[in-house]
């Protein structure tokens, strides 16, 4: 019973943290838009443009931490780490998803056309 309570607590906590990030991090809205049919073609350019920018923000704030600044510099450093990974993932993954969706649509059209073909 205790294991069930602990597992349920951590799953609930994880879902609430995920919902918080989805609601309050604007970059998640961009990533969600990129995974739509209209935004998929913009995945690679957006990922290629934003990954180095977030990497620079991460290293800049990390330099402040190394210089002995206040510990609040961990917040922009972790923000830069999360967004660098997120947009690198978008840049790598979106061309494959785009290709998969194109092949899936053409195959579905071909199957639909074949099913309407007169029976012999």
N, C-alpha and C positions, 0 to 999 in steps of 0.2 A: 504494500500500500504506500509506503514511504517513497519507493522508487517512482511510482505513478505520480505522486504529488510533485516530486522534484522535476521529473520530465515535463509534466504539464506546466510547471512554473517557468522553466527555461524556454519552452516553445512559446508560451504566451508572451514572455518578455521579448523574445526575438521578433515575434510578429508586431509588437508595439514599437520596437525600435525601427523595424523595417517601414512601418506605416509613418512614423515620424520623419524618417529620411525621405520617403516618397513625397510627403506633404511640404517639407520645408527646405529641401535642397533643389534649387532651380535647375541644376544640371540634370537631375533625374527626369524632369519634364522634357528636356531636350533629348535625352536618350530614349524615353518612351515615344516621342514623336519620330525619332529616327527609325524605330522598329515598325512604323506604319508603312503602308505602300507608298504614300506620297513622300515620306522622309527618307526612305531607304537609299535612294540614290545620293543623298547628301551625307551618308554615314562616313565614307572614306574621307572626303574633303574636310568635314568638321573634325573628325578624329585626328587627321594629320595636322590641322591648324591648332587645335586646342591642347593636344598632348604636350608639345614643347612649352607652351605658355604655362600650363599648370606645373610642369617640371621646374621651370624657372622660379615660379612662385614658391614651390616647395624648397628648392635649394636656397633661395633668398631668405626665407624665414628660418631655415635650418642654420644658416650662417649666424643669424642673430642668437640662436640658442647656443651655438658653439662659442660665441663671443661673451657669453655670460649674462645675457639679458634676462628679463623676467620669464617665468615658466609659462606665461600665457602664449608664448610663441609656439607652443606645441599645437595649439588649435589651428593656425593657418598651415603649419607643417603637415599635420594629419589630413587637413582638407585638401592640400595639394597632392598628397600621396593617393588619397581615394580617387580624386578626379583624374590624376595621371593614369592610374590603372584603368579607370572606367572608360576614358576616351581612347586609350590604346586598344582596349578590348573592342570598342565600337569600330575603330579603324580596321582592325584585323578581321572582325566577324562579318561586317555588313556586306562586303562584296560576295561572300559565300552565300549569305542569306538571299541576296538579290538574285544571284544565279540560280539558286534552288527554286525560288518562287517563279522565275521565268520558265524553267524547265517543267515545273509542276503545272503551270497554266497551259503551256503548249501541249503537254501530254493529255491534260484533261480535255482540251479542245479536240485533239486527235481522236481520243476515245469516244467523245460525244459524236463526232462526225462519223466514226466507224459504226457506231450503234444505229445511226439513222440510215446507213447504207442499205439498199434494198436486199432482202434475203434472196438467196439463190436456190 
